[in-house]
């Protein structure tokens, strides 16, 4: 009887962990996950992008993206994520340069394998998005437009909690804490329109 109860408890714990993992997975990609019991949150990945994704010691010096003059490659991405693991800003924080590409496609139609299958290479400059030249645009605005970042569940949830006004730090003066607009962390980036899918991106070699 004791062994039966232990087995039942183990099954219940496993099912509970699976449910938690499933709910967190909704916040894995992009900025459109919905908090349970609440409305969709509009915090995009442009906010603090470089805090989460570099720079790294091995990164080469920033380039002037407006001077890219090599061959161009047109790619239509069907869905997010595109498979660009990391972008870095060009000189002066303008433009976006591919730094890391997900180096595999796990199965036919894998969205994270789109860039790899299309032949995207590190050091390519993002020239345009749906016909709009972004080579001289602010880096964070471009990241917000693309809304393309694979985050771990905890990072994604934290980003969206801040946007919804849920306090994640209850220190300071001990005043009454509530959730809502009073504590929401806003940014001008939140006003940037995210491109719809499918999206046509043009990359250019330096």
C-alpha positions in Angstrom: 0.0 0.0 0.0 2.8 2.4 0.9 4.6 1.6 -2.4 1.3 2.3 -4.3 0.9 5.7 -2.6 4.5 6.6 -3.4 4.0 5.7 -7.0 0.9 7.7 -7.3 2.6 10.7 -5.7 5.5 10.4 -8.1 3.1 10.4 -11.1 1.3 13.5 -9.7 4.6 15.4 -9.3 5.7 14.5 -12.8 2.4 15.6 -14.3 2.6 18.9 -12.3 6.1 19.6 -13.6 5.0 18.8 -17.2 2.1 21.3 -16.8 4.5 24.0 -15.5 6.9 23.5 -18.3 4.2 23.6 -20.9 2.8 26.9 -19.5 6.3 28.5 -19.4 7.1 27.4 -23.0 4.5 29.9 -24.3 6.9 32.6 -23.3 9.9 31.2 -25.2 9.8 33.2 -28.4 9.2 36.8 -29.2 7.2 39.3 -27.2 3.6 38.1 -27.5 3.2 35.5 -24.7 0.1 35.9 -22.6 0.2 35.8 -18.8 -2.2 33.4 -17.2 -5.4 35.2 -16.3 -4.3 38.4 -17.9 -4.2 40.2 -21.3 -1.4 39.9 -23.8 1.6 41.9 -23.0 3.3 44.2 -25.5 6.8 44.2 -24.3 9.1 43.5 -27.2 12.6 42.0 -27.3 14.3 45.3 -28.2 14.3 46.2 -24.5 17.6 45.2 -23.0 18.5 43.1 -26.0 22.3 43.6 -25.5 22.0 42.8 -21.8 20.8 39.4 -22.7 22.9 38.9 -25.9 26.3 40.3 -25.7 28.7 41.9 -26.5 31.3 39.2 -26.2 35.1 39.4 -26.0 35.5 37.6 -29.3 33.3 40.0 -31.2 35.1 42.0 -33.9 34.9 45.8 -33.9 31.6 47.4 -35.0 31.3 48.2 -38.7 29.6 51.1 -40.5 26.6 49.3 -41.8 25.8 52.1 -44.2 29.0 51.2 -46.1 28.0 47.6 -46.9 28.6 47.1 -50.6 28.7 43.4 -51.2 26.2 41.0 -52.7 22.7 41.0 -51.3 20.5 38.0 -50.4 16.7 38.2 -50.2 15.0 35.9 -47.7 11.4 35.5 -46.8 10.9 34.2 -43.2 7.6 32.4 -42.8 7.4 32.4 -39.0 9.4 33.3 -35.9 12.0 32.5 -34.7 14.2 33.1 -37.8 17.2 31.2 -36.6 19.5 34.3 -36.1 20.8 33.5 -32.6 22.4 37.0 -32.1 22.7 40.4 -33.8 25.1 43.1 -32.8 24.8 46.9 -33.5 27.0 48.6 -36.1 29.2 51.6 -35.4 27.4 54.3 -33.4 24.6 51.8 -32.4 23.2 52.0 -35.9 22.1 49.1 -38.1 22.2 45.4 -37.2 24.9 42.8 -38.1 24.4 39.0 -37.9 26.8 37.6 -35.3 25.5 34.0 -34.6 23.3 31.7 -36.7 21.6 28.6 -35.4 23.7 26.0 -37.1 21.1 23.3 -37.8 17.6 22.6 -38.9 16.2 20.0 -36.5 13.4 18.9 -38.9 11.8 19.9 -42.2 10.2 23.3 -41.7 11.9 24.0 -38.4 11.6 27.8 -38.0 14.9 28.0 -36.1 16.6 26.5 -39.1 15.3 29.1 -41.6 18.4 31.3 -41.6 20.8 28.3 -41.8 18.9 26.7 -44.7 18.9 30.1 -46.5 22.7 30.4 -46.1 22.8 33.4 -43.8 26.3 34.1 -42.5 27.9 35.9 -39.6 28.9 39.5 -40.4 26.1 40.0 -42.9 24.4 43.4 -42.5 20.6 43.6 -42.3 19.8 45.9 -45.2 16.0 46.1 -45.3 12.8 44.8 -43.7 9.8 44.5 -46.0 11.3 47.1 -48.3 12.3 49.6 -45.6 16.0 50.4 -45.4 17.2 49.8 -41.8 20.9 50.0 -42.3 21.1 53.4 -40.6 18.3 52.8 -38.0 18.8 52.5 -34.3 19.8 48.9 -33.4 17.2 48.5 -30.6 14.4 49.7 -32.9 15.4 47.1 -35.5 15.3 44.4 -32.8 11.9 45.5 -31.7 10.6 45.4 -35.3 11.9 41.9 -35.8 10.7 40.7 -32.4 12.8 37.6 -33.0 14.6 36.2 -29.9 14.5 32.8 -28.3 14.5 33.4 -24.6 14.6 30.9 -21.7 11.2 30.8 -19.9 12.4 32.7 -16.8 13.8 35.6 -18.8 10.7 35.9 -21.0 8.4 35.8 -18.0 10.5 38.5 -16.2 10.4 40.8 -19.3 6.7 40.6 -19.5 6.0 40.9 -15.8 7.8 44.2 -15.9 5.7 45.4 -18.8 2.4 44.4 -17.1 3.3 46.2 -13.9 3.9 43.2 -11.7 6.4 44.0 -9.0 9.4 41.7 -9.1 11.3 43.6 -6.3 9.3 44.4 -3.1 12.1 46.1 -1.2 12.4 49.9 -0.6 9.9 51.7 1.7 7.4 48.9 2.3 4.6 50.8 0.7 1.5 48.9 -0.5 2.3 47.1 -3.7 -0.2 46.5 -6.4 0.0 45.4 -10.0 -1.0 47.5 -13.0 0.1 50.6 -14.8 1.4 52.2 -11.6 4.5 49.9 -11.7 4.7 49.1 -15.4 8.1 49.8 -16.9 7.5 51.5 -20.2 9.8 52.3 -23.1 9.6 54.3 -26.4 10.4 51.0 -28.0 7.0 49.7 -27.1 5.5 52.0 -29.7 7.5 50.4 -32.5 5.4 48.3 -34.8 6.4 44.6 -35.1 6.6 43.3 -38.6 4.0 40.8 -39.6 4.8 37.3 -41.0 5.8 36.4 -43.6 8.6 39.0 -43.6 11.0 39.8 -46.4 14.5 40.6 -45.2 17.5 41.6 -47.3 21.0 40.9 -46.0 24.1 42.4 -47.5 27.7 41.3 -47.3 30.3 43.9 -46.3 
